[in-house]
Amino acid sequence: MKKLLLAAGVGAALLGLSGQALALCAAPSTQVNDPALTTLLSGKTVCVAKAGGGWENQEYHQPGGALFDYKKGPGDPVDPTDTATNSNNRWAVVNVSRTSTVTHTYGTNPPYSWTVFLNAGGS
């Protein structure tokens, strides 16, 4: 199970794979739907944490839909943000009825969809 933690001055939102339990966080209370979901992610970096703890990677959600492996940032001389190999990576908010999900597409791989909930504390 992967969980994504949003950290960009807007609080921490937990994104979980649909159908899987959300571990180590307050119980989700309210699903975040569009347009709030697009506002929450657009221009933000989302940190991906491993299920057992620890950091896995960071993804920058560029306005307009590009998705970049942030790594240590664009100015880092050793591990800069990867723009060349991620040019086919995309993110989008998909709306079905009154429910919104975030879809990540990595190159030609099948897309991953995430549902975003506020924690019980409202973050």
All heavy atoms as an XYZ file, in Angstrom:
890
protein
N       0.848     -1.175      0.000
C       0.000      0.000      0.000
C       0.887      1.228      0.000
O       1.861      1.306      0.707
C      -0.885     -0.012      1.238
C      -1.727      1.245      1.355
S      -2.796      1.275      2.797
C      -1.613      1.700      4.059
N       0.535      2.199     -0.814
C       1.230      3.475     -0.816
C       0.292      4.520     -0.256
O      -0.899      4.456     -0.409
C       1.600      3.899     -2.238
C       2.761      3.165     -2.814
C       3.118      3.792     -4.130
C       4.308      3.108     -4.746
N       4.669      3.710     -6.010
N       0.866      5.510      0.389
C       0.072      6.646      0.799
C       0.855      7.893      0.434
O       2.070      7.898      0.472
C      -0.265      6.607      2.280
C       0.936      6.585      3.179
C       0.525      6.419      4.604
C       1.814      6.353      5.410
N       1.754      5.584      6.561
N       0.162      8.908      0.037
C       0.796     10.144     -0.364
C       0.473     11.207      0.660
O      -0.664     11.368      1.068
C       0.261     10.601     -1.725
C       0.467      9.652     -2.883
C      -0.171     10.222     -4.133
C       1.924      9.395     -3.122
N       1.466     11.935      1.072
C       1.262     13.015      2.016
C       1.583     14.327      1.329
O       2.668     14.499      0.803
C       2.161     12.827      3.238
C       1.920     11.552      4.030
C       2.967     11.408      5.119
C       0.533     11.562      4.635
N       0.645     15.218      1.305
C       0.830     16.509      0.675
C       1.443     17.458      1.680
O       0.918     17.640      2.760
C      -0.521     17.054      0.195
C      -0.495     18.442     -0.410
C       0.251     18.386     -1.736
C      -1.895     18.940     -0.609
N       2.557     18.031      1.306
C       3.223     18.970      2.206
C       3.649     20.177      1.395
O       4.620     20.140      0.687
C       4.428     18.312      2.860
N       2.880     21.222      1.465
C       3.220     22.417      0.703
C       2.540     23.629      1.287
O       2.070     24.487      0.570
C       2.838     22.217     -0.760
N       2.466     23.700      2.591
C       1.878     24.860      3.233
C       0.363     24.838      3.277
O      -0.259     25.767      3.746
N      -0.263     23.788      2.792
C      -1.726     23.709      2.818
C      -2.183     22.653      3.809
O      -3.349     22.299      3.838
C      -2.299     23.396      1.416
C      -2.015     24.530      0.473
C      -1.787     22.084      0.888
N      -1.275     22.145      4.612
C      -1.623     21.090      5.554
C      -1.261     19.756      4.955
O      -0.703     19.669      3.878
N      -1.588     18.709      5.652
C      -1.266     17.377      5.162
C      -2.546     16.665      4.787
O      -3.437     16.513      5.585
C      -0.526     16.591      6.246
N      -2.622     16.267      3.532
C      -3.780     15.508      3.063
C      -3.297     14.098      2.765
O      -2.206     13.912      2.258
C      -4.366     16.141      1.811
N      -4.092     13.130      3.080
C      -3.709     11.757      2.827
C      -4.417     11.268      1.589
O      -5.621     11.395      1.448
C      -4.084     10.866      4.013
C      -3.717      9.410      3.808
C      -2.209      9.243      3.991
C      -4.457      8.540      4.776
N      -3.642     10.711      0.683
C      -4.196     10.116     -0.518
C      -3.970      8.620     -0.391
O      -2.859      8.197     -0.173
C      -3.473     10.630     -1.768
C      -3.340     12.139     -1.934
C      -2.479     12.440     -3.154
C      -4.692     12.753     -2.092
N      -4.971      7.813     -0.560
C      -4.805      6.374     -0.434
C      -5.337      5.657     -1.650
O      -6.209      6.152     -2.331
N      -4.774      4.503     -1.939
C      -5.299      3.695     -3.028
C      -6.738      3.338     -2.724
O      -7.059      2.941     -1.621
C      -4.498      2.395     -3.174
C      -3.150      2.501     -3.855
C      -2.423      1.166     -3.762
C      -3.310      2.897     -5.286
N      -7.605      3.465     -3.710
C      -9.004      3.135     -3.495
C      -9.130      1.687     -3.064
O      -8.485      0.802     -3.600
C      -9.795      3.348     -4.792
O      -9.741      4.696     -5.151
N      -9.960      1.454     -2.072
C     -10.219      0.096     -1.627
C      -9.227     -0.426     -0.606
O      -9.343     -1.546     -0.169
N      -8.201      0.352     -0.221
C      -7.247     -0.117      0.755
C      -7.377      0.705      2.034
O      -7.780      1.846      2.007
C      -5.828     -0.010      0.215
C      -5.582     -0.980     -0.926
C      -4.110     -1.056     -1.271
O      -3.303     -0.387     -0.672
N      -3.780     -1.879     -2.235
N      -7.015      0.092      3.128
C      -7.109      0.769      4.416
C      -6.118      1.915      4.495
O      -5.047      1.860      3.925
C      -6.823     -0.232      5.530
N      -6.477      2.948      5.219
C      -5.591      4.077      5.448
C      -4.958      3.889      6.811
O      -5.630      3.898      7.823
C      -6.382      5.392      5.413
C      -7.158      5.651      4.132
C      -7.978      6.930      4.270
C      -6.224      5.755      2.950
N      -3.650      3.713      6.833
C      -2.959      3.421      8.085
C      -2.260      4.652      8.628
O      -1.893      5.550      7.891
C      -1.939      2.311      7.829
N      -2.066      4.689      9.931
C      -1.270      5.694     10.618
C      -1.777      7.116     10.439
O      -1.006      8.055     10.341
C       0.192      5.610     10.147
C       0.865      4.256     10.356
C       2.240      4.249      9.725
C       0.959      3.909     11.825
N      -3.068      7.294     10.367
C      -3.609      8.642     10.253
C      -5.001      8.657     10.878
O      -5.583      7.619     11.147
C      -3.692      9.084      8.794
S      -4.783      8.083      7.806
N      -5.499      9.854     11.095
C      -6.859      9.970     11.612
C      -7.838      9.444     10.573
O      -7.570      9.475      9.382
C      -7.159     11.439     11.933
N      -8.962      8.958     11.022
C      -9.965      8.421     10.108
C     -10.420      9.514      9.136
O     -10.657     10.644      9.543
C     -11.156      7.895     10.893
N     -10.507      9.177      7.830
C     -10.949     10.185      6.872
C     -12.398     10.572      7.144
O     -13.202      9.750      7.562
C     -10.794      9.492      5.525
C     -10.750      8.038      5.808
C     -10.243      7.886      7.214
N     -12.693     11.840      6.916
C     -14.049     12.280      7.200
C     -14.776     12.792      5.968
O     -15.921     12.459      5.757
C     -14.036     13.369      8.278
O     -13.260     14.469      7.852
N     -14.125     13.572      5.145
C     -14.790     14.181      4.003
C     -13.930     14.031      2.761
O     -12.750     14.386      2.775
C     -15.029     15.690      4.260
O     -15.743     15.839      5.475
C     -15.792     16.319      3.117
N     -14.508     13.526      1.692
C     -13.771     13.412      0.442
C     -13.594     14.794     -0.171
O     -14.499     15.619     -0.147
C     -14.500     12.502     -0.542
C     -13.700     12.297     -1.818
C     -14.292     11.255     -2.732
O     -15.138     10.467     -2.316
N     -13.866     11.245     -3.958
N     -12.407     15.057     -0.718
C     -12.120     16.316     -1.401
C     -12.459     16.144     -2.871
O     -11.948     15.249     -3.538
C     -10.638     16.728     -1.246
C     -10.374     18.055     -1.935
C     -10.255     16.786      0.228
N     -13.338     16.993     -3.381
C     -13.749     16.931     -4.776
C     -13.391     18.230     -5.478
O     -12.997     19.209     -4.863
C     -15.257     16.661     -4.874
C     -15.595     15.250     -4.428
O     -15.058     14.281     -4.949
N     -16.463     15.127     -3.442
N     -13.518     18.216     -6.796
C     -13.208     19.401     -7.589
C     -14.247     20.481     -7.364
O     -15.395     20.153     -7.113
C     -13.159     19.010     -9.075
C     -11.868     19.428     -9.732
O     -10.939     19.814     -9.007
O     -11.792     19.356    -10.963
N     -13.881     21.737     -7.409
C     -12.597     22.321     -7.815
C     -11.560     22.370     -6.702
O     -10.396     22.681     -6.948
C     -12.962     23.721     -8.267
C     -14.132     24.091     -7.424
C     -14.899     22.800     -7.202
N     -11.929     22.046     -5.465
C     -10.978     22.106     -4.346
C      -9.810     21.148     -4.539
O      -8.682     21.449     -4.155
C     -11.699     21.809     -3.035
N     -10.052     19.989     -5.160
C      -8.995     19.004     -5.353
C      -7.938     19.521     -6.315
O      -6.740     19.384     -6.064
C      -9.593     17.686     -5.843
C      -8.642     16.511     -5.961
C      -7.890     16.265     -4.660
C      -9.401     15.265     -6.384
N      -8.335     20.133     -7.405
C      -7.371     20.708     -8.350
C      -6.567     21.804     -7.672
O      -5.341     21.881     -7.821
C      -8.081     21.252     -9.598
O      -8.712     20.150    -10.278
C      -7.108     21.916    -10.551
N      -7.219     22.643     -6.891
C      -6.535     23.718     -6.172
C      -5.543     23.145     -5.158
O      -4.425     23.643     -5.008
C      -7.553     24.620     -5.450
O      -8.414     25.181     -6.436
C      -6.878     25.718     -4.664
N      -5.924     22.064     -4.477
C      -5.078     21.443     -3.471
C      -3.779     20.914     -4.066
O      -2.714     21.055     -3.470
C      -5.839     20.294     -2.792
C      -5.112     19.542     -1.686
C      -4.934     20.430     -0.460
C      -5.884     18.285     -1.325
N      -3.821     20.338     -5.267
C      -2.651     19.680     -5.856
C      -1.865     20.534     -6.841
O      -0.655     20.384     -6.958
C      -3.076     18.391     -6.554
C      -3.616     17.292     -5.657
C      -4.110     16.125     -6.481
C      -2.564     16.841     -4.659
N      -2.531     21.402     -7.559
C      -1.884     22.158     -8.637
C      -0.763     23.039     -8.096
O      -0.963     23.862     -7.213
C      -2.923     23.008     -9.357
O      -2.350     23.612    -10.491
N       0.443     22.824     -8.630
C       1.601     23.592     -8.200
C       2.210     23.114     -6.898
O       3.031     23.790     -6.303
N       1.825     21.926     -6.433
C       2.288     21.396     -5.149
C       3.128     20.132     -5.354
O       2.980     19.421     -6.335
C       1.108     21.040     -4.240
C       0.097     22.150     -4.014
C       0.660     23.320     -3.273
C      -0.352     24.363     -2.869
N      -1.360     24.755     -3.802
N       3.970     19.842     -4.376
C       4.751     18.611     -4.357
C       4.110     17.650     -3.374
O       3.826     18.020     -2.241
C       6.204     18.897     -3.946
O       6.768     19.798     -4.895
C       7.033     17.621     -3.910
N       3.882     16.425     -3.808
C       3.293     15.380     -2.972
C       4.396     14.390     -2.629
O       5.124     13.930     -3.501
C       2.137     14.670     -3.710
C       1.633     13.489     -2.912
C       1.018     15.648     -3.985
N       4.529     14.078     -1.355
C       5.525     13.121     -0.889
C       4.882     11.741     -0.784
O       3.806     11.602     -0.216
C       6.064     13.538      0.474
S       6.837     15.151      0.447
N       5.561     10.736     -1.317
C       5.071      9.362     -1.269
C       5.828      8.639     -0.168
O       7.053      8.569     -0.191
C       5.288      8.649     -2.623
C       4.766      7.216     -2.563
C       4.616      9.420     -3.749
N       5.101      8.127      0.809
C       5.710      7.407      1.928
C       5.465      5.914      1.772
O       4.431      5.494      1.273
C       5.115      7.891      3.245
N       6.427      5.113      2.190
C       6.269      3.665      2.168
C       5.298      3.259      3.264
O       5.191      3.915      4.293
C       7.612      2.982      2.390
C       8.579      3.223      1.251
C       9.892      2.536      1.513
C      10.846      2.836      0.375
N      12.149      2.216      0.563
N       4.582      2.155      3.069
C       3.579      1.695      4.026
C       4.174      1.472      5.412
O       3.542      1.759      6.410
C       2.912      0.421      3.518
N       5.392      0.980      5.515
C       6.014      0.718      6.807
C       6.723      1.928      7.391
O       7.340      1.846      8.436
N       6.647      3.049      6.696
C       7.334      4.261      7.137
C       8.522      4.553      6.242
O       9.010      3.700      5.521
N       8.966      5.765      6.276
C      10.099      6.159      5.442
C       9.646      6.813      4.153
O       8.512      6.659      3.714
N      10.558      7.528      3.553
C      10.279      8.314      2.368
C      10.558      7.509      1.109
O      11.517      6.751      1.045
C      11.163      9.567      2.419
C      11.123     10.424      1.224
C      10.196     11.368      0.951
C      12.034     10.443      0.138
N      10.476     11.986     -0.244
C      11.615     11.433     -0.765
C      13.179      9.718     -0.165
C      12.276     11.722     -1.942
C      13.843     10.002     -1.347
C      13.391     10.991     -2.214
N       9.725      7.621      0.090
C       9.942      6.909     -1.164
C      10.290      7.868     -2.291
O      11.280      7.684     -2.970
C       8.706      6.083     -1.527
C       8.959      5.144     -2.684
C       7.824      4.159     -2.844
O       7.452      3.500     -1.868
O       7.312      4.068     -3.960
N       9.449      8.870     -2.550
C       9.766      9.872     -3.563
C       8.834     11.069     -3.424
O       7.943     11.080     -2.584
C       9.726      9.289     -4.982
C       8.346      8.844     -5.407
O       7.365      9.046     -4.714
N       8.249      8.237     -6.567
N       9.072     12.084     -4.262
C       8.257     13.289     -4.273
C       7.851     13.567     -5.716
O       8.664     13.415     -6.618
C       9.050     14.487     -3.761
C       9.547     14.351     -2.350
C      10.365     15.556     -1.957
O       9.807     16.571     -1.590
N      11.672     15.444     -2.056
N       6.612     13.982     -5.903
C       6.125     14.296     -7.243
C       5.542     15.703     -7.256
O       4.691     16.028     -6.437
C       5.066     13.287     -7.678
C       5.627     11.902     -7.798
C       4.583     10.861     -8.113
O       3.410     11.052     -7.733
O       4.940      9.858     -8.727
N       6.016     16.502     -8.200
C       5.523     17.864     -8.360
C       4.381     17.862     -9.371
O       4.532     17.379    -10.488
C       6.640     18.796     -8.824
C       6.143     20.188     -9.126
C       5.706     21.023     -8.091
C       6.077     20.656    -10.420
C       5.222     22.295     -8.367
C       5.606     21.925    -10.706
C       5.182     22.740     -9.677
O       4.694     23.989     -9.949
N       3.230     18.404     -8.973
C       2.036     18.472     -9.813
C       1.980     19.843    -10.480
O       1.431     20.786     -9.932
C       0.784     18.235     -8.967
C       0.683     16.839     -8.460
N       1.504     16.355     -7.468
C      -0.134     15.824     -8.798
C       1.201     15.095     -7.230
N       0.206     14.743     -8.020
N       2.583     19.918    -11.653
C       2.635     21.195    -12.368
C       1.231     21.577    -12.831
O       0.471     20.723    -13.295
C       3.557     21.084    -13.581
C       3.698     22.365    -14.352
C       4.732     22.235    -15.466
O       5.399     21.222    -15.595
N       4.853     23.272    -16.260
N       0.864     22.869    -12.695
C      -0.424     23.300    -13.250
C      -0.477     22.931    -14.737
O       0.508     23.077    -15.444
C      -0.408     24.814    -13.052
C       0.508     25.031    -11.892
C       1.571     23.965    -12.034
N      -1.590     22.412    -15.177
C      -1.724     21.989    -16.568
C      -1.559     20.497    -16.768
O      -1.860     19.972    -17.828
N      -1.051     19.771    -15.756
C      -1.069     18.324    -15.840
C       0.250     17.590    -15.893
O       0.269     16.369    -15.809
N       1.405     18.264    -16.045
C       2.674     17.539    -16.048
C       2.998     17.070    -14.629
O       2.693     17.752    -13.655
C       3.793     18.417    -16.592
N       3.608     15.898    -14.521
C       3.949     15.284    -13.238
C       5.446     14.997    -13.244
O       5.941     14.284    -14.119
C       3.156     13.989    -13.058
C       3.294     13.238    -11.753
C       2.761     14.060    -10.593
C       2.550     11.913    -11.837
N       6.191     15.578    -12.297
C       7.645     15.451    -12.285
C       8.144     14.799    -11.013
O       7.610     15.036     -9.933
C       8.300     16.839    -12.399
C       7.997     17.529    -13.693
C       7.045     18.522    -13.755
C       8.661     17.164    -14.852
C       6.750     19.160    -14.948
C       8.379     17.798    -16.052
C       7.431     18.790    -16.101
N       9.213     13.981    -11.159
C       9.909     13.425    -10.012
C      10.733     14.564     -9.425
O      11.731     14.981    -10.008
C      10.803     12.279    -10.453
C      11.452     11.557     -9.290
O      11.269     11.984     -8.127
O      12.154     10.565     -9.540
N      10.326     15.083     -8.276
C      10.947     16.270     -7.701
C      12.376     16.013     -7.223
O      13.226     16.882     -7.320
C      10.100     16.822     -6.549
C      10.567     18.187     -6.109
C      10.254     19.313     -6.858
C      11.331     18.342     -4.966
C      10.695     20.567     -6.477
C      11.766     19.594     -4.568
C      11.444     20.702     -5.331
O      11.880     21.937     -4.950
N      12.638     14.813     -6.719
C      13.931     14.431     -6.150
C      14.352     15.434     -5.082
O      13.584     15.695     -4.169
C      14.965     14.250     -7.246
C      14.569     13.137     -8.220
C      15.621     12.866     -9.231
C      15.158     11.743    -10.151
N      16.154     11.376    -11.098
N      15.534     16.059     -5.208
C      15.975     17.033     -4.203
C      15.753     18.473     -4.663
O      16.214     19.402     -4.016
C      17.440     16.812     -3.856
C      17.683     15.524     -3.087
C      19.117     15.405     -2.635
C      19.306     14.143     -1.816
N      20.697     14.008     -1.375
N      15.076     18.656     -5.769
C      14.760     20.007     -6.238
C      15.524     20.386     -7.490
O      16.568     19.804     -7.802
N      15.013     21.364     -8.226
C      15.614     21.733     -9.509
C      17.039     22.256     -9.404
O      17.819     22.109    -10.340
C      14.680     22.810    -10.055
C      13.793     23.199     -8.937
C      13.831     22.127     -7.907
N      17.439     22.836     -8.283
C      18.779     23.391     -8.154
C      19.808     22.448     -7.579
O      20.983     22.806     -7.463
N      19.427     21.222     -7.219
C      20.370     20.298     -6.597
C      21.366     19.773     -7.633
O      20.961     19.252     -8.675
C      19.627     19.128     -5.954
C      20.551     18.275     -5.118
O      20.740     18.613     -3.934
O      21.099     17.295     -5.655
N      22.686     19.880     -7.368
C      23.674     19.440     -8.357
C      23.798     17.924     -8.481
O      24.270     17.422     -9.495
C      24.983     20.046     -7.837
C      24.773     20.213     -6.372
C      23.303     20.491     -6.192
N      23.360     17.163     -7.475
C      23.508     15.712     -7.490
C      22.227     15.000     -7.921
O      22.263     14.059     -8.716
C      23.962     15.202     -6.105
C      24.054     13.683     -6.080
C      25.288     15.835     -5.720
N      21.083     15.420     -7.413
C      19.813     14.733     -7.675
C      18.721     15.753     -7.994
O      17.764     15.929     -7.238
C      19.437     13.895     -6.452
C      18.409     12.823     -6.747
O      18.155     12.558     -7.938
O      17.853     12.266     -5.794
N      18.836     16.443     -9.158
C      17.871     17.502     -9.488
C      16.525     16.931     -9.942
O      16.415     15.757    -10.282
C      18.549     18.247    -10.627
C      19.357     17.193    -11.313
C      19.840     16.283    -10.197
N      15.530     17.795     -9.949
C      14.210     17.421    -10.461
C      14.356     16.856    -11.864
O      15.062     17.414    -12.695
C      13.288     18.653    -10.472
O      13.146     19.099     -9.126
C      11.928     18.329    -11.060
N      13.711     15.717    -12.105
C      13.813     15.015    -13.385
C      12.709     15.482    -14.316
O      11.548     15.172    -14.106
C      13.711     13.514    -13.135
C      13.976     12.680    -14.367
O      14.068     13.248    -15.469
O      14.098     11.460    -14.220
N      13.070     16.241    -15.332
C      12.073     16.706    -16.292
C      12.138     15.932    -17.599
O      11.132     15.740    -18.253
C      12.249     18.205    -16.590
O      13.581     18.431    -17.049
C      11.995     19.038    -15.344
N      13.319     15.451    -17.990
C      13.472     14.798    -19.290
C      12.741     13.462    -19.354
O      11.947     13.231    -20.263
C      14.945     14.602    -19.611
N      12.982     12.569    -18.392
C      12.374     11.237    -18.463
C      10.926     11.240    -18.009
O      10.225     10.256    -18.180
C      13.161     10.212    -17.619
O      13.170     10.654    -16.268
C      14.575     10.060    -18.131
N      10.466     12.327    -17.420
C       9.090     12.376    -16.937
C       8.159     13.162    -17.847
O       7.041     13.471    -17.469
C       9.051     12.982    -15.525
C       9.603     12.031    -14.493
O       9.345     10.841    -14.550
N      10.381     12.539    -13.578
N       8.611     13.491    -19.055
C       7.791     14.331    -19.924
C       6.470     13.669    -20.315
O       5.527     14.360    -20.677
C       8.569     14.727    -21.175
O       8.938     13.574    -21.909
N       6.378     12.351    -20.230
C       5.124     11.657    -20.549
C       4.280     11.388    -19.309
O       3.215     10.795    -19.401
C       5.401     10.337    -21.265
C       5.957     10.554    -22.648
O       5.572     11.497    -23.334
N       6.882      9.716    -23.059
N       4.754     11.783    -18.148
C       4.004     11.569    -16.917
C       2.988     12.698    -16.744
O       3.323     13.863    -16.885
C       4.938     11.512    -15.715
C       5.888     10.342    -15.783
O       5.740      9.451    -16.598
N       6.886     10.347    -14.935
N       1.752     12.335    -16.418
C       0.670     13.311    -16.320
C      -0.156     13.063    -15.067
O      -0.201     11.958    -14.549
C      -0.263     13.213    -17.536
C       0.400     13.301    -18.894
C       0.983     14.632    -19.235
N      -0.053     15.653    -19.331
C       0.209     16.940    -19.397
N       1.428     17.381    -19.391
N      -0.765     17.824    -19.474
N      -0.813     14.113    -14.599
C      -1.798     13.990    -13.533
C      -3.044     14.733    -13.975
O      -2.976     15.669    -14.764
C      -1.268     14.530    -12.204
C      -1.187     16.023    -12.100
C      -0.192     16.815    -12.580
C      -2.143     16.895    -11.502
N      -0.459     18.122    -12.313
C      -1.652     18.204    -11.644
C      -3.366     16.703    -10.855
C      -2.340     19.315    -11.164
C      -4.043     17.810    -10.378
C      -3.542     19.088    -10.521
N      -4.185     14.282    -13.472
C      -5.459     14.925    -13.805
C      -6.467     14.608    -12.719
O      -6.367     13.590    -12.032
C      -5.982     14.420    -15.145
N      -7.424     15.495    -12.563
C      -8.565     15.227    -11.690
C      -9.684     14.729    -12.590
O     -10.028     15.367    -13.581
C      -8.993     16.485    -10.907
C     -10.272     16.229    -10.139
C      -7.874     16.913     -9.963
N     -10.213     13.566    -12.255
C     -11.284     12.946    -13.037
C     -12.561     13.017    -12.219
O     -12.587     12.594    -11.061
C     -10.934     11.478    -13.384
C     -12.056     10.829    -14.143
C      -9.623     11.423    -14.164
N     -13.595     13.561    -12.814
C     -14.878     13.714    -12.133
C     -15.892     12.740    -12.707
O     -16.136     12.725    -13.908
C     -15.394     15.143    -12.288
C     -14.450     16.139    -11.655
O     -14.214     16.097    -10.470
N     -13.890     17.023    -12.462
N     -16.470     11.911    -11.842
C     -17.539     11.000    -12.225
C     -18.692     11.274    -11.275
O     -18.542     11.131    -10.058
C     -17.101      9.522    -12.129
C     -18.259      8.604    -12.459
C     -15.916      9.260    -13.041
N     -19.789     11.690    -11.835
C     -20.927     12.099    -11.031
C     -20.488     13.251    -10.142
O     -20.001     14.254    -10.635
C     -21.466     10.904    -10.240
O     -22.790     11.130     -9.858
N     -20.586     13.130     -8.826
C     -20.131     14.196     -7.929
C     -18.895     13.776     -7.145
O     -18.599     14.331     -6.096
C     -21.255     14.591     -6.985
C     -22.380     15.304     -7.712
C     -23.421     15.734     -6.759
N     -24.110     14.555     -6.231
C     -25.250     14.582     -5.580
N     -25.845     15.713     -5.356
N     -25.793     13.482     -5.144
N     -18.154     12.800     -7.663
C     -16.967     12.286     -6.994
C     -15.746     12.541     -7.867
O     -15.773     12.296     -9.062
C     -17.113     10.777     -6.736
O     -18.280     10.566     -5.942
C     -15.907     10.219     -6.021
N     -14.657     13.019     -7.248
C     -13.420     13.315     -7.968
C     -12.303     12.388     -7.504
O     -12.191     12.075     -6.322
C     -12.980     14.760     -7.724
O     -13.968     15.663     -8.122
N     -11.480     11.947     -8.446
C     -10.273     11.188     -8.135
C      -9.104     11.848     -8.852
O      -9.285     12.580     -9.823
C     -10.378      9.714     -8.578
O     -10.640      9.666     -9.978
C     -11.457      8.975     -7.827
N      -7.897     11.580     -8.359
C      -6.680     12.036     -9.007
C      -6.120     10.850     -9.771
O      -6.019      9.751     -9.229
C      -5.635     12.514     -7.976
C      -4.356     12.954     -8.667
C      -6.202     13.612     -7.114
N      -5.774     11.062    -11.021
C      -5.194     10.004    -11.838
C      -3.769     10.378    -12.198
O      -3.519     11.485    -12.670
C      -6.028      9.785    -13.117
O      -7.354      9.418    -12.728
C      -5.436      8.685    -13.975
N      -2.835      9.463    -11.932
C      -1.432      9.625    -12.318
C      -1.152      8.646    -13.440
O      -1.449      7.461    -13.319
C      -0.500      9.312    -11.162
C      -0.517     10.355    -10.093
N       0.150     10.196     -8.920
C      -1.094     11.563    -10.018
C      -0.014     11.265     -8.160
N      -0.779     12.109     -8.805
N      -0.568      9.131    -14.521
C      -0.172      8.279    -15.636
C       1.332      8.416    -15.808
O       1.847      9.530    -15.929
C      -0.892      8.694    -16.928
O      -2.301      8.688    -16.684
C      -0.575      7.738    -18.062
N       2.027      7.279    -15.797
C       3.481      7.256    -15.937
C       3.830      6.615    -17.277
O       3.814      5.394    -17.407
C       4.123      6.475    -14.795
C       3.791      7.040    -13.437
C       2.749      6.513    -12.672
C       4.515      8.110    -12.927
C       2.449      7.049    -11.429
C       4.208      8.648    -11.678
C       3.183      8.108    -10.945
O       2.882      8.642     -9.713
N       4.145      7.446    -18.275
C       4.504      6.937    -19.588
C       3.374      6.118    -20.183
O       2.238      6.562    -20.237
N       3.691      4.884    -20.580
C       2.684      4.028    -21.208
C       2.058      3.043    -20.221
O       1.265      2.197    -20.609
C       3.309      3.236    -22.378
O       4.399      2.446    -21.870
C       3.816      4.176    -23.467
N       2.409      3.140    -18.936
C       1.833      2.247    -17.920
C       0.374      2.592    -17.669
O      -0.048      3.728    -17.887
C       2.617      2.359    -16.611
C       4.030      1.855    -16.760
O       4.265      0.817    -17.357
N       4.976      2.601    -16.243
N      -0.408      1.644    -17.163
C      -1.801      1.944    -16.818
C      -1.860      3.039    -15.752
O      -0.978      3.111    -14.897
C      -2.336      0.617    -16.267
C      -1.398     -0.426    -16.764
C      -0.062      0.249    -16.919
N      -2.870      3.878    -15.777
C      -2.973      4.964    -14.798
C      -3.313      4.448    -13.397
O      -3.900      3.387    -13.238
C      -4.099      5.836    -15.342
C      -4.890      4.933    -16.226
C      -3.942      3.903    -16.761
N      -2.902      5.214    -12.396
C      -3.239      4.965    -10.999
C      -4.241      6.028    -10.581
O      -4.060      7.198    -10.883
C      -2.004      5.082    -10.100
C      -0.942      4.067    -10.375
C       0.069      4.325    -11.297
C      -0.940      2.848     -9.712
C       1.057      3.398    -11.552
C       0.052      1.911     -9.958
C       1.050      2.190    -10.885
O       2.023      1.266    -11.121
N      -5.271      5.630     -9.864
C      -6.268      6.584     -9.394
C      -6.261      6.639     -7.874
O      -6.136      5.606     -7.213
C      -7.660      6.201     -9.887
O      -7.724      6.360    -11.287
N      -6.403      7.853     -7.315
C      -6.362      8.099     -5.894
C      -7.599      8.889     -5.488
O      -8.043      9.767     -6.212
C      -5.128      8.928     -5.528
C      -3.844      8.375     -6.069
C      -3.284      8.662     -7.288
C      -2.976      7.455     -5.448
N      -2.120      7.981     -7.438
C      -1.902      7.219     -6.321
C      -2.997      6.806     -4.226
C      -0.860      6.359     -6.008
C      -1.956      5.951     -3.927
C      -0.906      5.733     -4.800
N      -8.113      8.590     -4.320
C      -9.205      9.352     -3.740
C      -8.627     10.116     -2.565
O      -7.859      9.562     -1.781
C     -10.325      8.397     -3.263
O     -10.741      7.608     -4.370
C     -11.516      9.182     -2.733
N      -8.975     11.381     -2.429
C      -8.394     12.231     -1.398
C      -9.455     12.560     -0.355
O     -10.565     12.960     -0.700
C      -7.843     13.537     -2.006
C      -7.223     14.422     -0.934
C      -6.825     13.230     -3.097
N      -9.099     12.378      0.925
C      -9.991     12.674      2.033
C      -9.328     13.636      3.002
O      -8.115     13.592      3.190
C     -10.362     11.404      2.815
C     -11.219     10.457      2.059
C     -10.661      9.500      1.228
C     -12.595     10.524      2.167
C     -11.470      8.625      0.524
C     -13.404      9.646      1.478
C     -12.827      8.695      0.650
N     -10.108     14.476      3.624
C      -9.623     15.257      4.745
C      -9.533     14.324      5.941
O     -10.371     13.447      6.113
C     -10.585     16.397      5.078
C     -10.743     17.484      4.036
C     -11.836     18.463      4.478
C      -9.441     18.216      3.816
N      -8.524     14.520      6.776
C      -8.472     13.775      8.033
C      -9.570     14.283      8.937
O     -10.108     15.378      8.726
C      -7.112     13.962      8.705
C      -6.025     13.177      8.020
O      -6.289     12.212      7.323
N      -4.803     13.619      8.189
N      -9.882     13.542      9.983
C     -10.937     13.950     10.910
C     -10.668     15.340     11.489
O     -11.590     16.071     11.797
C     -11.080     12.920     12.029
N      -9.397     15.720     11.604
C      -9.029     17.036     12.125
C      -9.189     18.150     11.114
O      -8.973     19.311     11.428
N      -9.523     17.838      9.863
C      -9.757     18.853      8.848
C      -8.557     19.196      7.994
O      -8.608     20.116      7.189
N      -7.454     18.453      8.120
C      -6.296     18.723      7.263
C      -6.220     17.691      6.149
O      -6.864     16.671      6.210
C      -5.004     18.716      8.088
O      -4.801     17.450      8.662
